[in-house]
Amino acid sequence: LLSIEFTHYNQKISGIGVRNIHGGFEFSSKDNLAISQTLKRKGITLIPYIARSRSASLCIFESTMDYLSYFCLAQQFILELPQYCDCLIVGDVSNFVQSILEIDIYERVNCFFTMTDVGRTMLATLKSRDCRKIVDYSNLYFQYVSLSGYAKSSQNS
């Protein structure tokens, strides 16, 4: 996780980001954390639980904010979430095919997709490839569009 600042049309923009596998950044502005965007090159972001090794299980997220929400919720024990997993952020639907290649090596894949057509399609695609290892966690936040929406509401209560 990195603090990022840049100037765009004479406006200073700051926020947080994570580096993707192509050297770009999945970025969220401090002014609008709900919107993630890619700076430089698009690509998936793979965050190993233990540096330079692979876990048996993976948690996959559509956006950086859903990953950050998972991380915060897991630390606060608000939900029963999988632990000791590598994490993968798709970042953009165009990266989904590359995500599938990474997923193949894991024994278990914990999915935290949005409750949208895109999220449901990604989940259905993964299940059609190997349904035994795919676990859908969207039932934990079924009243919200995303895990980050759930996290935001639980923070306000």
N, C-alpha and C positions, 0 to 999 in steps of 0.2 A: 504494500500500500504506500503510495507516494503523494506528497503534497505537490500540486502543479499550479503554476502561475504563468499566464501569457497575456499578451496584448492583442486585441482584435478590434480593428477600426477605432483606435485610440481609447478603447475601453479595457481596463484591467480585469481579467477573469481569473478567478482562483477556485480550486476545488481539490478533489481527490481522484486518484486513478490507480490502475494496476496495469503493468506491462503485459502485452499479449505476446504470442510466440513469434510474431513478425517484427517486433520492436516498436509497434504502435502502443497507444494507451487507451484503455476503456476509462472514460473520464466522466465525472459528475461534478457540476458546478455547485459551489456553496450556496448560490442564490436559488438554484432549482435542483435539488438532489434527486427529484423524481425522474428527471430526464438524463439518460446516459448517452454519451456519444463517443465515437472513436476518433482519436487524434492520430494523424499519420496513417499507417496501414492497418486495415482490418485483420482480425485474426482471433482465434480462441485464446483464452487465458487459462493456463493449467497451473494450479497452485498445489504442489505436493504437501502432504502432511509432514513428511520427513524429507528434508532436502536431498536431492539426488537419488531418490528411490521411489518406488510405487507402492501404494497401499493395495489391499485386496478389494477395497470398495471406493466408490467415487460418488460425490454429490455434484449434480449438474444444475446450472442456473442459466436462465435466459439473460439476465442483466447483472451488472456490477452491484446495483442496489439490493437485489435479492440475495446475492452472496454476502454482502455486508450485514444485511438483516439476519441471515442465518447465523453468521459469526456472533453477532450481539445476542441473539436469542439463545444460542447454545451456551454462551458464557453465563447468562442469567438463569438458565434452567427453566425458562418460561414454557417451552414445549419439549416433548421428548423427541430429540433429534438425533440422527446418527452421528457418532463421534469417530475420530481417528480415520478420517477419509481424506483422500485427495479431493480437490475441488476444481471444477471446470466451468468457466463462464463462456457461454456461446457468444454473447455480445451483439450479434446480428444474425438474422435468419440465414444470410448467405454463408455463414460459417458452419451451418449445421452438418453438412456432409463431412467436413473435417472433424467435427465432434464425434461423429459415428466411428471414424477410424480410431480415435483415442479410446472410446468406450469399449471396443471389442476386447481389450486386454484385461478388463476388470471382471471380477467374479460377481459383484453386486453393484448396481447403479441406482442411486437414490435421486429421483427427479423432483425438482422444485420449479416446475414450469408455471407460467401464468395461466389463469382461467380464461383464456381467449382461444380463438380458432387456431392461432399459431401455436400456442402452448399445447393444446389438445392434439394437433397434428404431429408435433414433434414427439409427444409421448406415444401416440399410436404407432408412429414409424419405428420407434425403439422397441416397443412391445412386439411388433410384427417380426422383428429380427431375432429376438431371443427373450421371450416374455418371462422366463424363469428368473432372470437376474435383474429385471426392471422393477423398482418399487416407486409407486406414485405417492408423494407426500402432500399433494394438493388438498387432500381431505382435512389437513390441519388448518388450512386457511380458506376453506370453501366459501365463506361469506365475503371474501375479498378477491380482488383481481389477481393479487400477487402476494408473495411472502412479505415483501416490503410494505405493502398496504396493511397487512396484519400487524407487522411490527410497529408501524406508525400509530395505529389505533391502540395497541396495548401500551404504548409509551404515554399516550394521552389519558389513559384511565387510571 
